[in-house]
Amino acid sequence: MMKCFVYKSIKKTDSYIYITKKDNFEALPEQLLLIFGKPEFALEFELTEDRKLASVDAKQVLESLHEQGYYLQMPPKNNLPI
């Protein structure tokens, strides 16, 4: 189980960053922050491998948090007709 803090982008619709310490953006690359904009706090929760998340797999989020120190959730790609 891990405490998780989620921030939304003010520049990119439906883009979120998950981190493990509130307001601690040290693990985020500078270039990512430039594109993402100032992170706006959205929510906090306890993250476990079996937790159901709306758009992403909890295991994938946990792995990214352990490996990179953050997880970036982007909006789903639209499937356009050919």
Steps between C-alpha positions, in 0.01 A plus 500: 500500500628843409370852557440660162442865408351591164538834324328616184652709226372851442645489146416148380140381540458157662871477590599404854818441699508252789768543769562358848566820697264794493636801308838328444575526127877432522473172304331669205718597204513876445383460139193308615406777741534759223255307282269397787483845658460570870355182656165556671417266790207270418487220760686262729436133572659174611624309194517120495560260211138387499342845524271589211596826332290676236742508206820321597626175649598534868796260455638718221466812716676332793786379277550846356492661846770258620717532188461869404347662806190605303236375257369710212144428385416640158154518340399194300574519130192545286445230245419684183318324214711430195 
